[in-house]
Amino acid sequence: MTEAQPMRTLGWVMLGALAGLLLVITATTVADIYDLPVLVAFGAATASCAALPLVLVRPRLAAALQAAAVTVFAWAQPVDQGTWPLAVPVMLVLLVHIGLVGLSRPWGEAVATWWTSGLVCILLALFDPRGRGIDDADVTLVVYTANSMLVMFGAILWRQRTLIRRQLAEARRDVALEQAQRAVVEERTRIARELHDVVAHSMSVIHMQATSAAYRLKDVDDESRAEFGRIAAGTRTALQEMRALLSLLRDEESERPLRPAPGLRDLDELASSARRGGVAVELEVPAEVRGLDIPETVGVAAFRIVQESLSNVVRHAPGADARVLIGATGGELTVEVVNDPARRVPRPIEDPRRAGHGLIGMRERARQAGGTIQTGPRPDGGYRVAATLPLTNGVKLV
């Protein structure tokens, strides 16, 4: 069951209750005050009030049923018995009918319903079987016309307001979705750039070893020398193709010089930078973890997760202490960043549409490295980011 279904059911229940209440009021009032026969009053009131919920599903049938009920009320009402051709309770039901049409149907149908009801009242006054004329109905017609017009315009304006708010909410959802998708694409682009740096470094080493093998190794025959030459040529071609592909991802005007991809060895510098930004960072990287042969893709993912977490502390929890815990258990690298509650009021976010995109980037980093990440507030205040990254087969191809 969707969220809209309970609200729709509640609306039907409320509309049914309103129709039942108006039925009792209309039937008893018309029979008692306007001296209509009880059966006629009850039958016409039933038809008039039954037309109200029918507006939502069969508006034309509801209009015809309402017109028939009004006709019965007008022609059965004795002469000189209250307002004519619309008794007060009948006029009230008719106003509710027009309001429902304005709230649930396009404005053109609401105007047509209002115009038709006015025309029906005029025809009833002109062709009354009891001999009453337009002069006997002028006050009632003026009162009904004025009030029904106000109800119609009010309902139309409310419906248009609701439609505009719904469209704005849908537009906000579309913008948020687009921003989230853009954040993922930007993060994947950065991952692709860093992957180039990692692979290019390894390919350069292979090229250097293949090129110098003939000079470093003794007793290299001609066939082996030629094989080393082919390996060197293949690596040069692969590097050229990678650079050509990377040029599509890099902004040539703002391209920065290449540098080794960051990893766990750069966490000390990152922590020092955060401390200069006003965050007291406690970094714990055991010696056995520093000595591990960690895949570069996993090291880059861990570094970026810590970097984004500390950046969020600076932005959203100024003055708070932060702890970075790096561990390795069961063939997995664990990264945990926790911070205490903010000691100062955070600065307002310059662009609220960008809020939460850092978390999206961290999740993308963990997913690309084949790991998982959990983020959320701590029970005693502050925030916690915990990632688990595999130390083998860390790259997850998409």
Buried (B, 14 or more C-beta within 10 A) or exposed (E): EEEEEEEEEEEEEEBEEBBEEBBEBBBBBBBEEBEBEEEBBBBBBBBBBBBBBBBBEEBEEBBBBBBBBBBBBBBBBEEEEBBBBBBBBBBBBBBBBBBBBBBBBEBEBBBBBBEBBBEBBBBBBEEBEEEBEEEBBEEBBEBBBEBBBEBBBEBBEEBEEEEEEEEEEEEEEEEBEEBBEEBBEBBBEBBBBBBBBBBBEEBEEBBEBBBEBBEEEEEBEEEEEEBBBEBBEBBBEBBEEBEEEBEEEBEEEEEEEEEEBBBBEBBEEBBEBBBEBEBBBEBEBEEEBEEBEBBBBBBBBBBBBBBBBBBBBBBBBBBBBBBBBBBBEEEBBBBBBBBBBBEEEEEEEEEEEEBBBBBBBBBBBBBBBBBBBEBEEEEEEBBBBBBBBBBEEBBEEE
